[in-house]
Amino acid sequence: MPRTWPAVGLLATAALGDATLRSARLFLTEQALCRRYYARYDPAVPAPDGRVDEQHCKLDVIQAELSMILGVFEAITFLVGLLATPLTTCLAPTIGLRKVMTVNVLMMSLGALYSSIVALLPAAFDIRLIWLTGFFELIGGGTPSRNALLYIHLAERISPDALSETLYRLSTLIILMSFAGTSLGALLLSIDVWLLCSLGVGFCALGLLIVPFLQHRAWLEDFAVSATTPLIDTAVPSVLHSAPVVEAAQPRAWKEAAVGALDSSRVEGYHSESVLSSLLQNRVTLVTMLMYMCNETAIYIRVAFPQWASKVFAWTLAEVNAVTAFQILVNGFVLLSLPLLTKWLLLPYLSSQRMVDHLVIQSSLLCNTIGLVLISIAPTRWLYIMALGLYSLGAALPDSLRSIMTSSLQDESQLQKVYTGISMIEAVAGLAGTTIWSITFAAGLQYGGTSLAGLCFIAAAGLFALSLHMTSVLKDLTVGKSAIVVNVLEP
């Protein structure tokens, strides 16, 4: 039988580790900048142990530099992941998914350990050295490669009709892991930040215990022998006789595989470009990818959420983490309740999963747009929390777009190409979003204070509004035309 829990477990542990370390990274980076600032301008402010009260760290100049450093960190992470994706996707069918994911998770863990050591020892290291964490991401393939390979692994093993519901549940689990990591940050930041970092690194390394359970594609061949199994006709009818995809080839020796992969990596890079070109020549995938680009770019305005709340409402970072945990709870509630709402109300009323996906996309974009505008103008803490909750109601947007894209495929042999393309678009958007919002938010704080920095949220809301406009085009291309099969590889 198809075994999907190892891929789900890897995605969940990575999310838990990332959320835990993200909380610590923001606090430690701010502390490092505060220590350096007051050591130069007012040496009496830092405590004997070097720690600075958080209220002294809310100066515009400190927050602007904090935004820049963390923005560059995120941008480098996305960039190296994007560069490593072609080689990683070339290695996966050559040496096997397990070996590729072992290297990926190991490098993620070592990168987490390195960045934690740098941040925890500001007297010994310049905080900007956390940028070198990208070296580990480059070797391992980073988040884009990990997500692409694991989502391909899952999509090949799940019926297309059940994919949307499965993605909602997966996203719910990932959000719960993020909630757990953020809650740990809220609890431990003011108690023991060393323990918080240790837990974050440990959660990342936990994935090494899960990787050996990833299933090879041999289970498909076993089912192909039997004529009685329904999975061959419903879930994966064309994968058995299609072009090679992830793990289709027998794993080879490391030396032979490495030579072959390095020899073909240049070709794979050009091939990745051609995949995107093919995707963008089809109208359905073109519109969907444009929406992905706009949405993912806008979503990364979240890099400014903690600083905005801390600066405008004078919250400590532990309190900010508690508010973030509330946001994550709303996300989880949406994704947990949506499958039930779809089954009992939306699907009987709208008659097709495609119509349901379109309704979810439009509703999510509307919540995101209005929520961001309200976040930028909220005058009180409670109104900010309400605005953040409204924004969080749009949590189902990425999964619904992914479902629309998958339902437009001619056969499942195209899953690798489509999910690789989606991963690359997400990485490019993440790079663009973190860079744009970090720079503009820092510049706004430095030259105009919070009134100017708040325009970043309005700009991000504009991108969501643009995507909302594009939903009408996507609906015209897909709804009511289900008989027309879309081949994304042949424009």
C-alpha positions as CSV (number, residue, x, y, z in Angstrom):
1,M,0.0,0.0,0.0
2,P,1.2,3.6,-0.6
3,R,2.9,5.0,2.5
4,T,2.6,8.7,2.9
5,W,3.3,9.4,6.6
6,P,7.1,9.7,6.3
7,A,6.8,12.6,3.8
8,V,4.2,14.2,6.0
9,G,6.5,13.7,9.0
10,L,9.4,15.3,7.3
11,L,7.4,18.3,6.4
12,A,6.0,18.6,9.9
13,T,9.3,18.3,11.7
14,A,10.9,20.9,9.4
15,A,8.0,23.3,10.1
16,L,8.4,22.7,13.9
17,G,12.1,23.3,13.8
18,D,11.8,26.4,11.6
19,A,9.1,28.0,13.8
20,T,11.1,27.4,17.0
21,L,14.3,28.8,15.5
22,R,12.6,31.7,13.9
23,S,11.4,32.9,17.3
24,A,14.8,32.6,18.8
25,R,16.5,34.2,15.7
26,L,14.5,37.4,15.9
27,F,15.1,37.9,19.6
28,L,18.8,37.1,19.4
29,T,19.4,39.3,16.4
30,E,17.7,42.2,18.0
31,Q,19.7,41.7,21.2
32,A,23.0,41.6,19.3
33,L,22.2,44.9,17.5
34,C,21.1,46.5,20.8
35,R,24.3,45.5,22.5
36,R,26.4,46.9,19.7
37,Y,24.3,50.1,19.5
38,Y,24.4,50.9,23.3
39,A,28.0,49.8,23.7
40,R,28.8,52.7,21.4
41,Y,26.3,55.4,22.4
42,D,25.2,54.5,26.0
43,P,27.3,51.8,27.8
44,A,25.2,52.1,30.9
45,V,22.1,50.6,29.3
46,P,23.2,47.0,28.9
47,A,22.9,44.7,32.0
48,P,26.1,43.1,33.4
49,D,25.4,40.0,31.4
50,G,25.1,42.1,28.3
51,R,21.4,41.7,27.9
52,V,19.4,44.9,27.0
53,D,15.8,45.5,28.0
54,E,13.6,45.0,24.9
55,Q,11.9,48.5,25.3
56,H,15.3,50.0,24.6
57,C,15.5,48.1,21.3
58,K,12.5,49.7,19.6
59,L,14.5,52.6,18.1
60,D,13.8,53.1,14.4
61,V,17.5,52.8,13.6
62,I,17.8,49.4,15.4
63,Q,14.6,48.1,13.9
64,A,15.6,49.2,10.4
65,E,18.9,47.3,10.7
66,L,17.1,44.3,12.2
67,S,14.7,44.2,9.2
68,M,17.6,44.4,6.8
69,I,19.7,41.6,8.4
70,L,16.8,39.2,8.7
71,G,15.6,40.1,5.2
72,V,19.0,39.3,3.7
73,F,19.1,36.1,5.7
74,E,15.8,35.0,4.2
75,A,16.7,36.1,0.7
76,I,19.9,34.2,0.7
77,T,18.1,31.1,1.9
78,F,15.6,31.3,-0.9
79,L,18.3,32.1,-3.5
80,V,20.6,29.2,-2.7
81,G,17.6,26.8,-2.6
82,L,16.5,28.0,-6.0
83,L,20.0,27.5,-7.4
84,A,20.3,24.0,-5.9
85,T,16.9,22.7,-7.1
86,P,18.0,21.6,-10.6
87,L,20.8,19.5,-9.3
88,T,18.7,18.0,-6.4
89,T,15.9,17.0,-8.8
90,C,18.5,15.4,-11.0
91,L,20.0,13.4,-8.2
92,A,16.7,12.1,-6.8
93,P,15.9,9.7,-9.6
94,T,19.6,8.8,-9.9
95,I,20.5,7.8,-6.3
96,G,17.1,7.6,-4.7
97,L,14.9,10.0,-2.8
98,R,16.1,8.7,0.6
99,K,19.7,9.6,0.1
100,V,18.8,13.0,-1.3
101,M,16.5,13.7,1.6
102,T,19.2,12.5,4.1
103,V,21.6,15.1,2.8
104,N,18.9,17.8,2.8
105,V,17.8,17.2,6.4
106,L,21.4,16.8,7.6
107,M,22.4,20.2,6.0
108,M,19.2,21.8,7.4
109,S,20.2,20.6,10.9
110,L,23.8,21.7,10.6
111,G,22.7,25.1,9.3
112,A,20.3,25.5,12.2
113,L,23.1,24.6,14.6
114,Y,25.6,27.0,13.0
115,S,23.1,30.0,12.9
116,S,22.1,29.3,16.5
117,I,25.8,29.3,17.7
118,V,26.4,32.6,15.9
119,A,23.3,34.2,17.3
120,L,23.9,32.9,20.9
121,L,27.5,34.2,21.0
122,P,27.3,37.9,19.8
123,A,30.5,38.7,21.7
124,A,32.4,36.2,19.6
125,F,30.7,36.5,16.2
126,D,29.3,39.3,14.1
127,I,25.6,38.6,13.8
128,R,25.8,39.0,10.0
129,L,27.6,35.7,9.9
130,I,24.2,34.0,10.1
131,W,24.1,34.8,6.3
132,L,26.6,32.0,5.8
133,T,23.8,29.5,6.7
134,G,23.0,29.6,3.0
135,F,26.1,27.5,2.4
136,F,24.4,24.6,4.2
137,E,21.2,25.2,2.2
138,L,23.1,25.2,-1.0
139,I,24.6,21.7,-0.3
140,G,21.4,20.2,0.9
141,G,19.0,21.8,-1.7
142,G,17.2,23.9,0.9
143,T,13.4,24.2,1.4
144,P,12.4,24.5,-2.2
145,S,13.9,21.2,-3.2
146,R,12.6,19.5,-0.1
147,N,9.1,20.7,-0.6
148,A,9.1,19.9,-4.3
149,L,10.3,16.3,-3.8
150,L,8.0,15.6,-0.9
151,Y,4.9,17.0,-2.6
152,I,5.7,15.0,-5.7
153,H,6.1,11.9,-3.5
154,L,2.7,12.6,-1.9
155,A,0.8,13.6,-5.1
156,E,1.9,10.3,-6.9
157,R,0.3,8.3,-4.1
158,I,-3.0,10.1,-3.6
159,S,-6.1,10.1,-5.8
160,P,-6.6,13.4,-7.6
161,D,-10.1,13.6,-6.2
162,A,-8.7,13.4,-2.6
163,L,-5.7,15.6,-3.2
164,S,-7.3,18.9,-2.2
165,E,-8.7,17.5,1.1
166,T,-5.3,15.8,1.8
167,L,-3.4,19.1,1.2
168,Y,-5.7,20.9,3.6
169,R,-5.1,18.3,6.3
170,L,-1.3,18.4,5.6
171,S,-1.3,22.2,5.9
172,T,-3.3,21.9,9.1
173,L,-0.6,19.6,10.6
174,I,2.2,21.9,9.4
175,I,0.4,24.9,11.0
176,L,-0.1,23.0,14.2
177,M,3.7,22.3,14.2
178,S,4.3,26.0,13.6
179,F,1.9,26.8,16.5
180,A,3.9,24.5,18.8
181,G,7.2,26.1,17.8
182,T,5.9,29.6,18.2
183,S,4.3,28.8,21.6
184,L,7.7,27.4,22.7
185,G,9.2,30.7,21.7
186,A,6.7,32.6,23.7
187,L,7.4,30.5,26.8
188,L,11.1,30.1,26.6
189,L,12.4,33.4,25.2
190,S,12.4,35.1,28.6
191,I,13.5,31.9,30.4
192,D,16.2,30.1,28.5
193,V,16.9,31.0,24.9
194,W,19.7,28.4,24.8
195,L,17.1,25.6,25.5
196,L,14.9,27.1,22.8
197,C,17.7,26.9,20.2
198,S,18.6,23.4,21.3
199,L,15.0,22.3,20.8
200,G,14.9,23.9,17.4
201,V,18.0,22.1,16.2
202,G,16.8,18.9,17.7
203,F,13.4,19.1,15.9
204,C,15.3,19.6,12.6
205,A,17.5,16.6,13.2
206,L,14.5,14.5,14.1
207,G,13.8,14.2,10.4
208,L,16.9,12.0,10.0
209,L,15.0,9.3,11.9
210,I,12.1,9.5,9.5
211,V,13.9,9.5,6.1
212,P,14.7,5.7,6.1
213,F,10.9,5.1,6.1
214,L,10.3,6.9,2.8
215,Q,8.8,4.4,0.4
216,H,10.4,3.4,-2.9
217,R,8.3,3.2,-6.0
218,A,8.4,-0.6,-5.8
219,W,4.9,-0.6,-4.3
220,L,3.5,0.6,-7.7
221,E,5.0,-2.3,-9.5
222,D,3.5,-4.7,-7.0
223,F,0.1,-3.3,-7.6
224,A,0.5,-3.4,-11.3
225,V,0.7,-7.2,-11.1
226,S,-2.7,-7.5,-9.6
227,A,-5.7,-6.8,-11.9
228,T,-8.1,-6.5,-8.9
229,T,-6.7,-3.5,-7.2
230,P,-8.7,-0.3,-7.8
231,L,-5.7,2.0,-7.2
232,I,-4.3,1.3,-10.6
233,D,-7.5,2.7,-12.3
234,T,-8.3,5.6,-10.0
235,A,-5.2,7.0,-8.2
236,V,-2.2,6.4,-10.4
237,P,-3.3,5.1,-13.8
238,S,-0.7,6.6,-16.0
239,V,2.4,6.8,-13.7
240,L,3.1,3.1,-14.3
241,H,3.6,3.6,-18.0
242,S,4.8,7.1,-18.2
243,A,8.1,8.9,-18.3
244,P,10.5,8.4,-15.4
245,V,9.7,10.5,-12.3
246,V,11.2,10.7,-8.8
247,E,12.7,7.3,-7.8
248,A,11.8,5.7,-11.1
249,A,15.4,4.6,-11.7
250,Q,17.2,2.1,-9.5
251,P,19.5,3.8,-7.0
252,R,23.1,3.7,-8.1
253,A,26.4,3.9,-6.2
254,W,27.2,7.3,-4.8
255,K,30.3,7.8,-7.0
256,E,28.6,6.8,-10.2
257,A,25.5,8.8,-9.4
258,A,27.4,11.9,-8.4
259,V,29.4,11.9,-11.6
260,G,26.3,11.4,-13.7
261,A,24.4,14.0,-11.8
262,L,27.1,16.6,-12.0
263,D,27.6,15.9,-15.7
264,S,23.9,16.4,-16.3
265,S,23.2,19.3,-13.9
266,R,23.9,21.9,-16.6
267,V,21.4,20.2,-18.9
268,E,18.9,19.9,-15.9
269,G,19.2,23.7,-15.3
270,Y,18.3,24.4,-18.9
271,H,15.5,21.8,-18.6
272,S,14.1,23.5,-15.6
273,E,13.9,26.7,-17.5
274,S,12.2,24.9,-20.4
275,V,9.7,23.4,-17.9
276,L,8.7,26.9,-16.7
277,S,8.6,28.1,-20.3
278,S,6.2,25.2,-21.2
279,L,4.0,25.9,-18.2
280,L,3.7,29.5,-18.9
281,Q,2.7,28.9,-22.6
282,N,-0.5,27.3,-21.4
283,R,-3.3,29.8,-20.4
284,V,-4.5,27.9,-17.3
285,T,-1.0,27.3,-15.9
286,L,0.1,30.8,-16.9
287,V,-2.7,32.5,-14.9
288,T,-2.2,30.1,-12.0
289,M,1.5,30.7,-11.9
290,L,1.0,34.5,-12.1
291,M,-1.4,34.2,-9.1
292,Y,1.2,32.0,-7.3
293,M,3.8,34.7,-7.9
294,C,1.7,37.6,-6.7
295,N,0.3,35.7,-3.7
296,E,3.6,34.2,-2.5
297,T,5.3,37.6,-2.9
298,A,2.5,39.3,-0.9
299,I,2.5,36.5,1.8
300,Y,6.1,37.3,2.7
301,I,5.0,40.6,4.1
302,R,4.8,38.4,7.2
303,V,8.5,39.1,7.7
304,A,7.4,42.5,9.0
305,F,4.6,41.3,11.2
306,P,6.7,40.7,14.4
307,Q,8.6,44.0,14.2
308,W,5.4,46.0,13.3
309,A,3.5,44.6,16.3
310,S,6.5,45.1,18.6
311,K,7.2,48.6,17.4
312,V,3.7,50.0,17.1
313,F,2.1,48.4,20.2
314,A,5.2,48.1,22.5
315,W,4.9,44.4,22.8
316,T,7.8,42.3,23.9
317,L,8.9,39.6,21.4
318,A,7.5,36.9,23.7
319,E,4.1,38.7,23.6
320,V,4.4,38.9,19.8
321,N,5.0,35.2,19.6
322,A,1.8,34.7,21.6
323,V,-0.1,36.8,19.1
324,T,1.5,34.9,16.3
325,A,0.3,31.7,17.9
326,F,-3.2,33.0,17.8
327,Q,-2.8,33.7,14.1
328,I,-1.6,30.1,13.6
329,L,-4.6,28.8,15.5
330,V,-6.9,30.6,13.1
331,N,-5.0,29.2,10.1
332,G,-5.4,25.7,11.6
333,F,-9.1,26.1,12.3
334,V,-9.7,27.2,8.7
335,L,-7.7,24.3,7.2
336,L,-9.2,21.7,9.6
337,S,-12.8,22.8,9.1
338,L,-12.6,23.4,5.3
339,P,-12.7,19.6,4.3
340,L,-15.8,19.1,6.4
341,L,-17.4,22.3,5.1
342,T,-16.6,21.2,1.6
343,K,-18.0,17.7,2.0
344,W,-21.3,18.6,3.7
345,L,-22.1,22.0,2.2
346,L,-19.9,23.4,-0.6
347,L,-19.6,20.3,-2.8
348,P,-23.3,19.4,-2.8
349,Y,-24.2,23.0,-3.5
350,L,-21.5,23.8,-6.1
351,S,-21.5,20.3,-7.7
352,S,-17.7,20.1,-8.5
353,Q,-14.4,20.3,-6.6
354,R,-13.2,22.8,-9.1
355,M,-16.0,25.2,-8.3
356,V,-15.2,24.7,-4.6
357,D,-11.6,25.6,-5.2
358,H,-12.5,28.7,-7.0
359,L,-14.8,29.9,-4.2
360,V,-12.1,29.2,-1.6
361,I,-9.5,31.1,-3.7
362,Q,-11.7,34.1,-4.0
363,S,-12.8,34.1,-0.3
364,S,-9.2,33.7,0.8
365,L,-7.9,36.6,-1.4
366,L,-10.7,38.8,-0.1
367,C,-9.8,38.1,3.5
368,N,-6.1,38.6,2.8
369,T,-6.7,41.9,1.1
370,I,-9.0,43.5,3.7
371,G,-7.0,42.0,6.6
372,L,-3.7,43.6,5.5
373,V,-5.3,47.0,5.0
374,L,-6.8,46.8,8.5
375,I,-3.5,45.6,10.0
376,S,-1.8,48.8,8.6
377,I,-4.3,51.2,10.2
378,A,-5.3,49.3,13.4
379,P,-5.0,51.9,16.2
380,T,-5.2,49.5,19.2
381,R,-3.9,46.1,20.1
382,W,-7.3,44.4,20.0
383,L,-8.2,45.8,16.6
384,Y,-4.8,44.6,15.3
385,I,-5.5,41.1,16.6
386,M,-8.9,41.1,14.9
387,A,-7.4,42.3,11.7
388,L,-4.7,39.6,11.9
389,G,-7.4,37.0,12.5
390,L,-9.3,38.2,9.4
391,Y,-6.1,38.0,7.3
392,S,-5.5,34.5,8.6
393,L,-8.8,33.3,7.3
394,G,-7.1,33.2,3.8
395,A,-4.9,30.2,4.9
396,A,-6.3,27.8,2.3
397,L,-5.2,29.8,-0.7
398,P,-2.0,28.0,-1.7
399,D,-3.6,24.5,-1.4
400,S,-6.6,25.5,-3.5
401,L,-4.3,26.9,-6.2
402,R,-2.3,23.7,-6.1
403,S,-5.5,21.6,-6.4
404,I,-6.6,23.7,-9.4
405,M,-3.2,23.1,-11.1
406,T,-3.2,19.4,-10.4
407,S,-6.8,18.9,-11.7
408,S,-5.7,20.5,-15.0
409,L,-3.1,17.8,-15.8
410,Q,-3.5,15.4,-18.6
411,D,-1.8,12.6,-16.7
412,E,0.1,12.2,-13.5
413,S,3.4,11.7,-15.2
414,Q,3.5,15.5,-15.4
415,L,3.3,15.9,-11.6
416,Q,7.1,16.1,-11.3
417,K,7.3,18.9,-13.8
418,V,4.4,20.9,-12.4
419,Y,5.4,20.6,-8.7
420,T,9.0,21.5,-9.6
421,G,7.7,24.5,-11.5
422,I,5.5,25.5,-8.5
423,S,8.5,25.1,-6.1
424,M,10.6,27.3,-8.3
425,I,7.9,30.0,-8.5
426,E,7.5,29.9,-4.8
427,A,11.3,30.2,-4.3
428,V,11.5,33.2,-6.7
429,A,8.5,34.8,-5.0
430,G,10.0,34.2,-1.6
431,L,13.2,35.8,-2.7
432,A,11.4,38.8,-4.2
433,G,9.0,39.1,-1.3
434,T,11.6,39.0,1.5
435,T,13.9,41.4,-0.3
436,I,11.2,43.9,-1.2
437,W,9.4,44.0,2.1
438,S,12.5,44.0,4.2
439,I,14.1,46.8,2.3
440,T,11.0,48.9,2.1
441,F,10.0,48.3,5.7
442,A,13.5,49.2,6.9
443,A,13.6,52.3,4.7
444,G,10.1,53.3,5.9
445,L,11.2,53.1,9.5
446,Q,14.4,55.0,8.9
447,Y,13.0,57.9,6.9
448,G,9.4,58.1,7.9
449,G,8.7,56.0,11.0
450,T,5.7,53.7,11.3
451,S,3.4,55.8,9.1
452,L,5.6,55.3,6.1
453,A,6.6,51.7,6.9
454,G,2.9,50.8,7.1
455,L,2.5,51.4,3.4
456,C,4.3,48.0,2.9
457,F,1.1,46.3,4.0
458,I,-1.0,48.4,1.6
459,A,1.3,47.4,-1.3
460,A,1.0,43.7,-0.3
461,A,-2.8,44.0,-0.2
462,G,-2.6,45.4,-3.7
463,L,-0.9,42.2,-4.9
464,F,-3.7,40.2,-3.3
465,A,-6.3,42.4,-5.0
466,L,-4.5,41.8,-8.4
467,S,-4.8,38.1,-7.8
468,L,-8.4,38.5,-6.9
469,H,-9.0,40.1,-10.3
470,M,-7.2,37.2,-12.0
471,T,-9.5,34.7,-10.5
472,S,-12.3,35.6,-12.9
473,V,-9.9,34.8,-15.8
474,L,-8.9,31.5,-14.2
475,K,-12.6,30.6,-13.6
476,D,-13.5,31.3,-17.3
477,L,-10.6,29.0,-18.4
478,T,-11.4,26.1,-16.1
479,V,-15.0,26.0,-14.8
480,G,-17.4,24.5,-17.3
481,K,-14.6,23.2,-19.4
482,S,-13.6,20.1,-17.5
483,A,-13.9,18.1,-20.7
484,I,-11.0,20.0,-22.1
485,V,-7.8,18.3,-20.8
486,V,-4.9,20.5,-20.3
487,N,-1.4,19.3,-21.3
488,V,1.1,21.6,-19.6
489,L,4.1,20.1,-21.4
490,E,2.7,20.6,-24.9
491,P,1.4,24.1,-25.4
